[in-house]
Amino acid sequence: MISPGNKRPADAETTWTERLREADPVVREPRRAFDVGEGLRRLAADAGYVPSAPTPAAGST
């Protein structure tokens, strides 16, 4: 077996995708939706690059 480190990145990703597909559903976690922009804003705020976004007040729309 060739380790994923010796393969091109696309090949290594394919290997992991296949392994995850073959994994038992009990140990496999379903993919969750992820807002990339929100994640990057949170990382920037956590690192102190930008002020944290205000959280909405309870009950406001």
MARTI-190020 format. One record per residue: residue in three letters; chain; x, y, z of N, C-alpha, C, O in turn; residue number from 1. Coordinates in Angstrom, 3 decimals. Atoms other than C-alpha are relative to their C-alpha. Layout:
<pts>
<pt resn="ala" chain="A" n_east="X" n_north="Y" n_up="Z" ca_east="X" ca_north="Y" ca_up="Z" c_east="X" c_north="Y" c_up="Z" o_east="X" o_north="Y" o_up="Z" resi="NUM"/>
...
</pts>
This chain:
<pts>
<pt resn="met" chain="A" n_east="0.842" n_north="-1.186" n_up="0.000" ca_east="0.000" ca_north="0.000" ca_up="0.000" c_east="0.882" c_north="1.241" c_up="0.000" o_east="1.851" o_north="1.317" o_up="0.756" resi="1"/>
<pt resn="ile" chain="A" n_east="-0.730" n_north="-1.273" n_up="0.065" ca_east="1.289" ca_north="3.462" ca_up="-0.887" c_east="-0.654" c_north="0.958" c_up="0.984" o_east="-1.876" o_north="1.111" o_up="0.996" resi="2"/>
<pt resn="ser" chain="A" n_east="0.560" n_north="-0.941" n_up="-0.961" ca_east="0.891" ca_north="6.002" ca_up="1.878" c_east="-0.520" c_north="1.231" c_up="-0.739" o_east="0.018" o_north="1.598" o_up="-1.784" resi="3"/>
<pt resn="pro" chain="A" n_east="0.552" n_north="-1.182" n_up="0.662" ca_east="-1.237" ca_north="9.066" ca_up="1.020" c_east="1.036" c_north="1.112" c_up="-0.190" o_east="0.885" o_north="1.934" o_up="-1.094" resi="4"/>
<pt resn="gly" chain="A" n_east="-1.015" n_north="-1.032" n_up="0.142" ca_east="1.853" ca_north="11.255" ca_up="1.511" c_east="0.826" c_north="-0.140" c_up="-1.258" o_east="1.429" o_north="0.833" o_up="-1.712" resi="5"/>
<pt resn="asn" chain="A" n_east="-0.768" n_north="0.232" n_up="1.217" ca_east="3.490" ca_north="9.675" ca_up="-1.546" c_east="-0.811" c_north="0.209" c_up="-1.262" o_east="-0.278" o_north="0.069" o_up="-2.363" resi="6"/>
<pt resn="lys" chain="A" n_east="0.865" n_north="-0.183" n_up="1.156" ca_east="0.552" ca_north="10.395" ca_up="-3.837" c_east="-0.202" c_north="1.484" c_up="-0.275" o_east="0.078" o_north="2.335" o_up="0.570" resi="7"/>
<pt resn="arg" chain="A" n_east="0.382" n_north="-1.380" n_up="0.299" ca_east="-0.517" ca_north="13.547" ca_up="-5.596" c_east="-1.184" c_north="0.350" c_up="0.890" o_east="-1.930" o_north="-0.546" o_up="1.285" resi="8"/>
<pt resn="pro" chain="A" n_east="1.106" n_north="-0.382" n_up="-0.893" ca_east="-3.005" ca_north="15.553" ca_up="-3.486" c_east="-1.360" c_north="-0.508" c_up="-0.463" o_east="-2.158" o_north="-0.949" o_up="0.364" resi="9"/>
<pt resn="ala" chain="A" n_east="1.298" n_north="0.467" n_up="0.489" ca_east="-5.948" ca_north="14.629" ca_up="-5.730" c_east="-0.157" c_north="-1.495" c_up="0.253" o_east="-1.238" o_north="-1.951" o_up="0.623" resi="10"/>
<pt resn="asp" chain="A" n_east="0.059" n_north="1.441" n_up="-0.246" ca_east="-5.084" ca_north="10.923" ca_up="-5.429" c_east="-0.205" c_north="-0.297" c_up="1.478" o_east="-0.969" o_north="-1.193" o_up="1.838" resi="11"/>
<pt resn="ala" chain="A" n_east="0.133" n_north="0.210" n_up="-1.443" ca_east="-4.743" ca_north="11.164" ca_up="-1.660" c_east="-1.423" c_north="0.312" c_up="0.440" o_east="-1.982" o_north="-0.400" o_up="1.274" resi="12"/>
<pt resn="glu" chain="A" n_east="1.375" n_north="-0.333" n_up="-0.367" ca_east="-8.132" ca_north="12.861" ca_up="-1.400" c_east="-0.957" c_north="-1.088" c_up="-0.459" o_east="-1.897" o_north="-1.438" o_up="0.254" resi="13"/>
<pt resn="thr" chain="A" n_east="0.833" n_north="1.092" n_up="0.497" ca_east="-9.684" ca_north="10.155" ca_up="-3.532" c_east="0.096" c_north="-1.197" c_up="0.933" o_east="-0.913" o_north="-1.836" o_up="1.232" resi="14"/>
<pt resn="thr" chain="A" n_east="-0.185" n_north="1.115" n_up="-0.924" ca_east="-8.192" ca_north="7.535" ca_up="-1.213" c_east="-0.827" c_north="0.213" c_up="1.263" o_east="-1.525" o_north="-0.699" o_up="1.708" resi="15"/>
<pt resn="trp" chain="A" n_east="0.751" n_north="-0.257" n_up="-1.226" ca_east="-9.699" ca_north="9.200" ca_up="1.857" c_east="-1.495" c_north="0.006" c_up="-0.252" o_east="-2.268" o_north="-0.453" o_up="0.589" resi="16"/>
<pt resn="thr" chain="A" n_east="1.424" n_north="0.006" n_up="0.332" ca_east="-13.037" ca_north="9.717" ca_up="0.123" c_east="-0.508" c_north="-1.428" c_up="-0.090" o_east="-1.596" o_north="-1.738" o_up="0.393" resi="17"/>
<pt resn="glu" chain="A" n_east="0.394" n_north="1.405" n_up="0.098" ca_east="-13.146" ca_north="6.011" ca_up="-0.689" c_east="-0.052" c_north="-0.652" c_up="1.375" o_east="-0.980" o_north="-1.405" o_up="1.669" resi="18"/>
<pt resn="arg" chain="A" n_east="-0.010" n_north="0.589" n_up="-1.345" ca_east="-12.214" ca_north="5.049" ca_up="2.862" c_east="-1.202" c_north="0.451" c_up="0.813" o_east="-1.814" o_north="-0.351" o_up="1.519" resi="19"/>
<pt resn="leu" chain="A" n_east="1.152" n_north="-0.501" n_up="-0.743" ca_east="-14.907" ca_north="7.283" ca_up="4.321" c_east="-1.298" c_north="-0.597" c_up="-0.529" o_east="-2.207" o_north="-0.890" o_up="0.247" resi="20"/>
<pt resn="arg" chain="A" n_east="1.194" n_north="0.585" n_up="0.592" ca_east="-17.492" ca_north="5.919" ca_up="1.881" c_east="-0.178" c_north="-1.437" c_up="0.476" o_east="-1.302" o_north="-1.890" o_up="0.691" resi="21"/>
<pt resn="glu" chain="A" n_east="0.049" n_north="1.396" n_up="-0.411" ca_east="-16.608" ca_north="2.373" ca_up="2.932" c_east="-0.156" c_north="-0.174" c_up="1.513" o_east="-0.422" o_north="-1.279" o_up="1.984" resi="22"/>
<pt resn="ala" chain="A" n_east="0.073" n_north="0.082" n_up="-1.460" ca_east="-16.676" ca_north="3.181" ca_up="6.651" c_east="-1.412" c_north="-0.373" c_up="0.443" o_east="-2.397" o_north="-0.068" o_up="-0.229" resi="23"/>
<pt resn="asp" chain="A" n_east="1.268" n_north="0.380" n_up="-0.584" ca_east="-19.423" ca_north="1.776" ca_up="8.803" c_east="-0.791" c_north="1.269" c_up="0.343" o_east="-0.224" o_north="2.201" o_up="0.913" resi="24"/>
<pt resn="pro" chain="A" n_east="0.801" n_north="-1.193" n_up="-0.304" ca_east="-22.304" ca_north="4.297" ca_up="9.117" c_east="-0.006" c_north="0.380" c_up="1.478" o_east="-0.249" o_north="1.539" o_up="1.817" resi="25"/>
<pt resn="val" chain="A" n_east="-0.019" n_north="-0.292" n_up="-1.435" ca_east="-22.029" ca_north="4.012" ca_up="12.906" c_east="1.139" c_north="0.954" c_up="0.351" o_east="0.990" o_north="1.790" o_up="1.242" resi="26"/>
<pt resn="val" chain="A" n_east="-1.150" n_north="-0.844" n_up="-0.318" ca_east="-18.611" ca_north="5.697" ca_up="12.889" c_east="0.118" c_north="1.203" c_up="-0.925" o_east="0.961" o_north="2.074" o_up="-0.712" resi="27"/>
<pt resn="arg" chain="A" n_east="-0.066" n_north="-1.078" n_up="0.982" ca_east="-19.254" ca_north="8.024" ca_up="9.975" c_east="-0.913" c_north="1.136" c_up="0.430" o_east="-2.081" o_north="0.908" o_up="0.745" resi="28"/>
<pt resn="glu" chain="A" n_east="0.808" n_north="-1.163" n_up="-0.353" ca_east="-20.463" ca_north="11.527" ca_up="10.773" c_east="-0.490" c_north="0.660" c_up="-1.283" o_east="0.301" o_north="0.891" o_up="-2.198" resi="29"/>
<pt resn="pro" chain="A" n_east="0.504" n_north="-0.634" n_up="1.215" ca_east="-22.744" ca_north="13.125" ca_up="8.195" c_east="0.599" c_north="1.399" c_up="-0.169" o_east="0.910" o_north="2.076" o_up="0.810" resi="30"/>
<pt resn="arg" chain="A" n_east="-0.522" n_north="-1.341" n_up="0.256" ca_east="-21.472" ca_north="16.277" ca_up="6.535" c_east="-1.023" c_north="1.029" c_up="0.430" o_east="-2.230" o_north="0.834" o_up="0.287" resi="31"/>
<pt resn="arg" chain="A" n_east="0.869" n_north="-1.082" n_up="-0.434" ca_east="-22.858" ca_north="19.480" ca_up="7.928" c_east="0.223" c_north="1.209" c_up="-0.900" o_east="1.306" o_north="1.407" o_up="-1.452" resi="32"/>
<pt resn="ala" chain="A" n_east="-0.128" n_north="-1.232" n_up="0.787" ca_east="-23.539" ca_north="22.706" ca_up="6.111" c_east="1.000" c_north="0.913" c_up="0.690" o_east="1.045" o_north="0.980" o_up="1.919" resi="33"/>
<pt resn="phe" chain="A" n_east="-1.000" n_north="-0.892" n_up="-0.568" ca_east="-20.736" ca_north="25.214" ca_up="6.576" c_east="0.038" c_north="1.274" c_up="-0.809" o_east="0.222" o_north="1.240" o_up="-2.026" resi="34"/>
<pt resn="asp" chain="A" n_east="-0.072" n_north="-1.311" n_up="0.639" ca_east="-20.797" ca_north="28.915" ca_up="5.793" c_east="1.462" c_north="0.443" c_up="0.050" o_east="1.961" o_north="0.841" o_up="1.103" resi="35"/>
<pt resn="val" chain="A" n_east="-1.427" n_north="-0.304" n_up="0.057" ca_east="-17.230" ca_north="29.590" ca_up="4.652" c_east="0.283" c_north="1.429" c_up="0.446" o_east="1.211" o_north="1.668" o_up="1.218" resi="36"/>
<pt resn="gly" chain="A" n_east="-0.210" n_north="-1.401" n_up="-0.368" ca_east="-17.525" ca_north="33.359" ca_up="4.987" c_east="-0.114" c_north="0.214" c_up="1.500" o_east="0.711" o_north="0.900" o_up="2.101" resi="37"/>
<pt resn="glu" chain="A" n_east="0.185" n_north="-0.127" n_up="-1.447" ca_east="-18.853" ca_north="33.109" ca_up="8.536" c_east="1.168" c_north="-0.635" c_up="0.755" o_east="1.633" o_north="-0.093" o_up="1.757" resi="38"/>
<pt resn="gly" chain="A" n_east="-1.132" n_north="0.658" n_up="-0.644" ca_east="-16.085" ca_north="30.673" ca_up="9.453" c_east="1.259" c_north="0.853" c_up="-0.058" o_east="1.989" o_north="0.952" o_up="0.928" resi="39"/>
<pt resn="leu" chain="A" n_east="-1.175" n_north="-0.865" n_up="0.133" ca_east="-13.393" ca_north="33.005" ca_up="8.115" c_east="-0.126" c_north="1.244" c_up="0.864" o_east="0.852" o_north="1.682" o_up="1.469" resi="40"/>
<pt resn="arg" chain="A" n_east="0.198" n_north="-1.175" n_up="-0.871" ca_east="-14.927" ca_north="36.001" ca_up="9.913" c_east="0.248" c_north="-0.369" c_up="1.462" o_east="0.848" o_north="0.403" o_up="2.210" resi="41"/>
<pt resn="arg" chain="A" n_east="-0.197" n_north="0.425" n_up="-1.390" ca_east="-14.945" ca_north="34.026" ca_up="13.165" c_east="1.488" c_north="-0.210" c_up="0.297" o_east="1.979" o_north="0.202" o_up="1.348" resi="42"/>
<pt resn="leu" chain="A" n_east="-1.442" n_north="0.192" n_up="-0.195" ca_east="-11.299" ca_north="32.976" ca_up="12.721" c_east="0.721" c_north="1.335" c_up="0.115" o_east="1.592" o_north="1.500" o_up="0.969" resi="43"/>
<pt resn="ala" chain="A" n_east="-0.631" n_north="-1.323" n_up="-0.036" ca_east="-10.307" ca_north="36.589" ca_up="12.014" c_east="-0.297" c_north="0.708" c_up="1.320" o_east="0.584" o_north="1.344" o_up="1.900" resi="44"/>
<pt resn="ala" chain="A" n_east="0.362" n_north="-0.628" n_up="-1.269" ca_east="-12.205" ca_north="37.815" ca_up="15.074" c_east="0.723" c_north="-0.667" c_up="1.163" o_east="1.214" o_north="0.014" o_up="2.063" resi="45"/>
<pt resn="asp" chain="A" n_east="-0.679" n_north="0.724" n_up="-1.070" ca_east="-10.735" ca_north="35.091" ca_up="17.291" c_east="1.481" c_north="0.349" c_up="0.052" o_east="2.073" o_north="0.389" o_up="1.131" resi="46"/>
<pt resn="ala" chain="A" n_east="-1.424" n_north="-0.333" n_up="0.056" ca_east="-7.222" ca_north="36.029" ca_up="16.116" c_east="0.252" c_north="1.471" c_up="0.299" o_east="1.403" o_north="1.889" o_up="0.424" resi="47"/>
<pt resn="gly" chain="A" n_east="-0.159" n_north="-1.412" n_up="-0.336" ca_east="-7.879" ca_north="39.704" ca_up="16.867" c_east="0.223" c_north="0.916" c_up="-1.197" o_east="0.572" o_north="2.084" o_up="-1.022" resi="48"/>
<pt resn="tyr" chain="A" n_east="-0.174" n_north="-0.833" n_up="1.185" ca_east="-7.680" ca_north="40.939" ca_up="13.265" c_east="-1.151" c_north="0.969" c_up="-0.197" o_east="-0.951" o_north="2.061" o_up="-0.730" resi="49"/>
<pt resn="val" chain="A" n_east="1.176" n_north="-0.844" n_up="0.125" ca_east="-11.199" ca_north="42.379" ca_up="13.357" c_east="-0.810" c_north="-0.114" c_up="1.267" o_east="-0.694" o_north="-1.112" o_up="1.978" resi="50"/>
<pt resn="pro" chain="A" n_east="0.850" n_north="0.122" n_up="-1.199" ca_east="-13.681" ca_north="43.138" ca_up="16.130" c_east="-1.040" c_north="-1.090" c_up="-0.205" o_east="-1.453" o_north="-1.357" o_up="-1.333" resi="51"/>
<pt resn="ser" chain="A" n_east="1.027" n_north="1.037" n_up="0.072" ca_east="-16.165" ca_north="40.387" ca_up="16.936" c_east="-1.308" c_north="0.597" c_up="-0.471" o_east="-1.636" o_north="1.732" o_up="-0.126" resi="52"/>
<pt resn="ala" chain="A" n_east="1.317" n_north="-0.451" n_up="0.458" ca_east="-19.534" ca_north="40.684" ca_up="15.225" c_east="-0.958" c_north="-0.036" c_up="1.175" o_east="-0.916" o_north="-0.957" o_up="1.991" resi="53"/>
<pt resn="pro" chain="A" n_east="0.979" n_north="0.022" n_up="-1.104" ca_east="-22.333" ca_north="41.626" ca_up="17.592" c_east="-0.968" c_north="-1.155" c_up="-0.184" o_east="-1.363" o_north="-1.475" o_up="-1.304" resi="54"/>
<pt resn="thr" chain="A" n_east="0.961" n_north="1.093" n_up="0.064" ca_east="-24.641" ca_north="38.756" ca_up="18.455" c_east="-1.407" c_north="0.610" c_up="0.064" o_east="-1.629" o_north="1.575" o_up="0.795" resi="55"/>
<pt resn="pro" chain="A" n_east="1.361" n_north="-0.535" n_up="-0.032" ca_east="-28.355" ca_north="39.342" ca_up="17.792" c_east="-0.621" c_north="-0.148" c_up="1.394" o_east="-0.407" o_north="-1.149" o_up="2.077" resi="56"/>
<pt resn="ala" chain="A" n_east="0.671" n_north="0.038" n_up="-1.297" ca_east="-30.407" ca_north="40.153" ca_up="20.885" c_east="-1.095" c_north="-1.056" c_up="-0.045" o_east="-1.690" o_north="-1.300" o_up="-1.095" resi="57"/>
<pt resn="ala" chain="A" n_east="1.040" n_north="1.035" n_up="-0.092" ca_east="-32.800" ca_north="37.450" ca_up="22.055" c_east="-1.353" c_north="0.615" c_up="-0.332" o_east="-1.709" o_north="1.675" o_up="0.183" resi="58"/>
<pt resn="gly" chain="A" n_east="1.333" n_north="-0.462" n_up="0.338" ca_east="-36.229" ca_north="37.857" ca_up="20.525" c_east="-0.041" c_north="1.004" c_up="-1.134" o_east="-1.131" o_north="1.337" o_up="-1.598" resi="59"/>
<pt resn="ser" chain="A" n_east="0.012" n_north="-0.954" n_up="1.114" ca_east="-35.157" ca_north="40.309" ca_up="17.812" c_east="0.071" c_north="-0.749" c_up="-1.312" o_east="0.617" o_north="-1.850" o_up="-1.377" resi="60"/>
<pt resn="thr" chain="A" n_east="-0.026" n_north="0.643" n_up="1.322" ca_east="-35.608" ca_north="39.511" ca_up="14.132" c_east="0.677" c_north="0.881" c_up="-1.006" o_east="0.794" o_north="0.510" o_up="-2.174" resi="61"/>
</pts>
